[in-house]
């Protein structure tokens, strides 16, 4: 895992009912910020702090394009992405630090 690399990610709340899709240049730092509720907005309001899925890219433009694409998906498609990488829907944060 490259610490500083463009990435798109999916985090969820405790019961995995609410999903948040974001993009960042530093996945470890960004997920930590979500876990500590340091970021105002949707993810903090719905307690989304469990990393379920991520993809890394060479260029930020690619990550932003993918984020927009993923945000347009229906819930079933988002669930398929998560199931492909993380079938037990475990928090992946420990595996990336």
N, C-alpha and C positions, 0 to 999 in steps of 0.2 A: 504494500500500500504506500503510495507516494503521498506524503503529508500535504504538500502544496501542489495541487493539480485541480483543474476544473472538474467539477462533479455535479451530477444531479442525484437527488436522494429522496427517499420516502421515509417519513417518520410517522408514528402513530401514538395515540393515547394508550393508557393502560389496558383497556379491554379490546384494543385494535379496531374499534368502530369508526374512529375519525382518522383520516389520512391527510398528511400535508406533504406536498411536493415542493422542493426548493432546489436552488442552484448555488454553488459556492466555489471559491478558489482554494479553500482549506477545509476539507470535510471534518477532520478531527476537531478543529476549533469550533466549527459551526455547530456540530452535534453537541459538543460540550455546552455551548451557549444555550441551545434548546433545553438541555437537561437541567441547567441551572436557572431556567426561566429568565434569561437575560435579554431576550428579544421580544419586544412588544408586538402584539398582533394576534393573528389566528392561532398560531402554534402555542402561544402562552395561554390564551383564553381557553383552549381545549386540551391543555396539558399534553401536547404531542411532544414526546421526548424519547421514544424508542425507535432506533434506527432499524428499519426492516429491509431496505433495499438501497443500492447505490450503483452508479456507473461513473467511471472516470474517463476523461477526454484529454486530448492534447491541447485543444484550443477552447477558450471560453465561449466562442460563438457556437461551437458544436453543442456544448452543454446547455446553453440557453435555448437553442433550437429544440433539443430533446426535452427539456423541461416543458416548453410550450406544447409539444406533441403529447407528452404524458398527461398534462393537465386537461387535455381535451378528451382523454379516454373515459369511458364509462367505468364504474367501480369494478365490474367483472374483469376488465382488461388489466386494471391496476393490480387486482388480486392475483391474476395469472403471472404478472411480472414478479411479484413477491414470492409466489409459490415456486417459481423456477429457480430462484436464488436461495430462498430461505423457507422451505416447506413447513417448518415448525413455527414460523413467525417469531423467532427469537430476536432479542435486541442484539444487533451486530456490533455495537460500539466497542465492546471489549476486544473484538477480533481485529479492529482497525487501529487501535492505539499501540 
